[in-house]
Amino acid sequence: MSKNWMLVIVAAVFEVGWVAGLKHADSVLAWGLTAVAILVSFGVLVYSGKRLPTSTVYAVFVGLGTAGTVISEMVVFGEPFSWAKIGLIALLLVGIIGLKLVTHEHDDQPRKEGEAA
């Protein structure tokens, strides 16, 4: 797995953080950390999207963020556990892995604005 795909995973982890922050932040510090997580998440996503196929990067980012958010809500914030949710997350992750496997990486050079992939 390339460095750029690892950065997509990092962006997704920060997405889980800011989504949880939007729901649970109750202090100035928590809101500040939420804002930082948003900036880091989207900054890393944009950086990776310039070096990898943008549509696949976004799908992986959103899918991992969704799965991480649902799991963190159940584990950390006491959302009721559901086998149906776990099954649907597994299905989502299979789709994400499939997209990653069929996507061909390009060179590590960022594309210029308006340039075809």
N, C-alpha and C positions, 0 to 999 in steps of 0.2 A: 504494500500500500504506500502510495507516494505521500510526500509531505503535504501536498495540497489537499488530499483526501483527509488526512489527519486534521488539518485546519477546519474542514467542514464539520468534523465530529466535535472539535473544540467549540465552533460556533453554535452547534446544536446544544451543547452542554450549557453555554451561556444563555441560550434561548430558554431552556428549562428554568434557569435562575430568574430571568426577568419576567417570565410568565407567572411564576410563583410569587414574585415580588409584586406584580400588579394586583394579585388577589389578596396577599397577606401583609403587605407593607403597612406599618402603623406608626412609623416614626420618620423623622427627617433623614436619619442615617439609612434606614431601610429603603426609602425612596431614592436616596442618592446612589445606593448600591444597585438598585433596579435600573436607574438611568445609565450607570456605567456598564451594566450587563447588556443593555440594549445597544449601546455604542460599540462595545467589543463584538457582540454577536453579529451585527450587521456589517461592521468593518471587516471582520474576518471573512464573512460570507461574500462580500463584494470582491475582496482580494482573491479568493478562491475561484469565484465565478469568472474572473478574467483569465484564469489559467486552465480551467476545466470546462467541459460542456455545461453551460449555464442552466439548461433545463434539468439536467440530471442532478447538478449540485443543489438546486433549489428543492427538488423532490426529496433528495436524501436529507437535507437540512430540515425540512418541514416534517418528514416522517419520523426522523430521530427525535426531533423536538416534541412531537406529539406523543410518541411512545414514552419518552422520558418524563414528560409532564404528567401523564396518567399514572405511571408507576410511582413517581415521587409524591403525587397526591395521596396514593394509597399507603405508601410506606411512611412518609413523614407527617402528613397532615390528617391522617385518619379517615380518608375517604373509604367507603365500604369496599372490600375485596370482591371481585367478581370473576369467575372463570371465563365468562363471555368476554369481558374486557381483555383478559390475558390472551385468549384465543384470537381476538381481533388484532391485538398488538403483534402477535406472532405472524399473522397473515400480512400485516403491514410491513413488518421487517423482512419477510420473504420477498415481497415486492421490491423493497429498497435494495436488498442484496442482488436480486435479479437485475435491476436497473444498473447497478454498479458493475456487474459482471459483463453485461452486453455493451457497455459504453466504452468506446475507445478513447484513450487519452491522447491529447495533442502534445506538441512540444511545450516546454515550460515557459515559453515566451508569452507575455500577455498580448491579447488582441487589441488592436487599435479600434477606437470608436467607429462603428459602421462597417468594420471588416467582417467578412463571412467567417464562420467557424471552420 
